[in-house]
């Protein structure tokens, strides 16, 4: 039911001349947790942000949306700012910091879409980008637990002055740990 509402609100022709109820529906949709519904709500936010009078509310909803660990939603989230979405001139430093903070929990981010987002927001909050990459790096260190495994391999060669040579291979196995 929420998916149908998202499609009808976000893709309908009425967002060319929105009314306050459209913004209320988009607010309800952005509070959902399903990635498919949130990705459709992003389309609506992108369209309504270009309308004067609705731009501030749409930017607030966009910067406060929770992406989580959904690759497709993170991809769509990065595509919102740009020439076909929300113009970068509407964003301020606090909104950029919040939208980058929403992407920290995503395990994977699309390289091209993240690069496009960074290109559009780099002049607004350059230090927020540095903090974003630092946070992603420290979060990635928490996600991965490195386990070393030593494997003894038999060898058919004989070294001079020694018996048999057994090369040792050390593997670093990354294992996903649960987040707290």
C-alpha positions in Angstrom: 0.0 0.0 0.0 2.8 2.4 0.9 4.6 1.5 -2.3 1.6 2.4 -4.4 1.2 5.7 -2.5 4.9 6.5 -3.1 4.5 5.8 -6.9 1.4 7.9 -7.2 2.6 10.8 -5.2 6.2 10.9 -6.5 5.6 10.3 -10.2 2.3 12.0 -10.7 1.9 15.2 -12.7 0.6 17.1 -9.7 4.1 17.7 -8.3 4.5 20.4 -10.9 2.1 22.5 -8.8 2.2 20.9 -5.4 -0.1 21.5 -2.5 0.6 21.2 1.2 -0.9 17.6 1.3 1.8 16.5 -1.2 4.5 17.5 1.3 2.6 15.8 4.1 2.6 12.5 2.1 6.3 12.9 1.3 7.0 13.4 5.0 5.1 10.2 5.8 6.9 8.3 3.1 10.4 9.4 4.2 9.7 8.1 7.7 9.4 4.6 6.3 12.2 2.1 6.5 11.7 0.1 3.3 14.3 0.9 0.7 11.9 0.6 -2.3 9.5 3.2 -0.7 12.3 5.5 0.3 13.9 5.4 -3.2 10.5 6.5 -4.7 10.2 9.2 -2.1 13.6 10.5 -3.3 12.1 11.1 -6.7 9.3 13.1 -5.2 11.7 15.1 -3.0 13.9 15.8 -6.1 10.8 17.2 -8.0 9.3 19.2 -5.2 12.6 20.8 -4.1 12.6 22.8 -7.3 9.3 24.5 -6.4 9.8 27.8 -4.5 8.2 27.6 -1.1 8.7 23.8 -0.8 12.4 23.7 -1.3 13.4 24.2 2.4 11.0 21.4 3.6 12.1 19.0 0.9 15.8 19.6 1.7 15.1 19.0 5.4 13.4 15.7 4.6 16.2 14.7 2.2 19.0 15.5 4.7 17.2 13.7 7.6 16.3 10.5 5.6 18.0 7.4 7.0 19.7 5.3 4.3 21.1 2.5 6.4 22.9 -0.4 4.8 20.9 -0.5 1.5 23.2 -0.3 -1.6 20.4 0.6 -4.1 18.9 3.3 -1.8 22.4 4.8 -1.1 22.9 4.9 -4.9 19.6 6.7 -5.4 20.4 9.0 -2.4 23.7 10.1 -4.0 21.9 10.8 -7.4 19.5 13.4 -5.9 21.9 16.3 -5.8 22.9 17.5 -9.2 21.8 19.0 -12.5 18.7 16.8 -12.7 17.9 16.8 -9.0 18.3 19.2 -6.2 20.5 22.2 -7.3 23.6 22.5 -5.1 22.9 26.1 -4.5 20.0 25.2 -2.3 22.2 23.2 0.2 24.0 24.6 3.1 26.9 23.3 5.2 24.7 21.7 7.9 22.5 19.8 5.4 25.6 18.5 3.6 27.1 17.2 6.8 23.8 15.4 7.6 23.4 13.9 4.2 27.0 12.6 4.3 26.4 11.2 7.8 23.5 9.2 6.4 25.8 7.4 4.0 28.3 6.3 6.7 26.4 3.1 7.5 26.2 1.8 4.0 28.7 -1.0 3.5 29.0 -0.4 -0.3 28.6 2.8 -2.2 28.6 3.2 -5.9 31.8 4.8 -7.0 30.3 6.9 -9.8 27.3 8.1 -7.8 29.3 9.0 -4.7 31.9 10.8 -6.9 29.1 12.8 -8.5 27.7 13.8 -5.2 31.1 14.8 -3.9 31.7 16.9 -7.0 28.5 18.8 -6.5 28.9 19.4 -2.7 32.7 19.9 -2.4 32.6 23.7 -2.4 29.8 23.8 0.2 31.4 21.8 3.0 34.9 20.5 2.2 35.7 19.6 5.8 32.5 17.5 6.0 33.9 15.4 3.2 37.0 14.7 5.1 35.1 13.8 8.3 32.9 11.5 6.1 35.9 9.6 4.8 37.4 9.4 8.3 34.1 8.1 9.7 33.8 5.5 6.9 37.3 4.3 7.5 36.8 3.9 11.2 33.4 2.3 10.7 35.0 -0.2 8.2 37.6 -1.1 10.8 34.8 -1.9 13.2 33.0 -4.0 10.6 35.9 -6.3 9.8 37.7 -8.6 12.2 41.0 -9.8 10.7 41.9 -13.4 11.4 45.3 -14.8 10.5 45.5 -18.4 9.3 48.9 -20.1 8.8 49.1 -22.9 6.3 52.1 -25.1 6.0 52.7 -26.2 2.5 54.8 -29.3 1.7 57.7 -28.7 -0.6 59.5 -31.1 -3.0 62.6 -29.0 -3.1 65.5 -29.4 -0.8 67.6 -26.5 0.3 71.4 -26.9 0.8 72.2 -27.8 4.3 68.6 -28.3 5.4 66.1 -31.0 5.2 62.8 -30.1 3.5 61.6 -26.5 3.1 58.0 -25.9 4.1 56.8 -22.5 2.9 54.3 -20.8 5.2 51.4 -18.9 3.8 49.6 -16.4 5.9 46.1 -15.4 4.9 44.1 -12.5 6.3 40.5 -13.5 6.4 38.0 -10.6 6.9 34.9 -11.6 8.7 31.8 -9.5 9.2 31.1 -8.8 12.9 27.8 -7.7 14.2 27.4 -4.0 14.8 26.3 -2.7 18.2 
